């Protein structure tokens, strides 16, 4: 069984999945519009991972291809807007 690792790049907002044993890039997953702040692999489903970004989205990447489920999150209210209410 191959073990894959993920690396995210803040410069180009891309998530890279690497096969470190064979030193080769498996997939480059683009789609976020801002810095990727977190990545997590699903331990129950090989190849399934999620990424969260400062663009207020979470993407779930499937093992069979480059498809992603995009979940948009509302940004928290700014402190100035909250103070004026």
C-alpha angles and dihedrals in degrees: 000000000000120000116217128198130200129220124183125206119212091197097064101018091236130137114219123202113203135190097215094186092061094029095231138127111248100184141351110211115200129177110098116112096207141025116317106236103179141018129188133180120218107239093201098051116046112226096017116119140161131217130195124201142190085246085080095250136117117205126199112206119204127221095234100061149324097303117128135191109222119210114189118209124198113241115243115263114269117252091243092054092047092049093053095057 
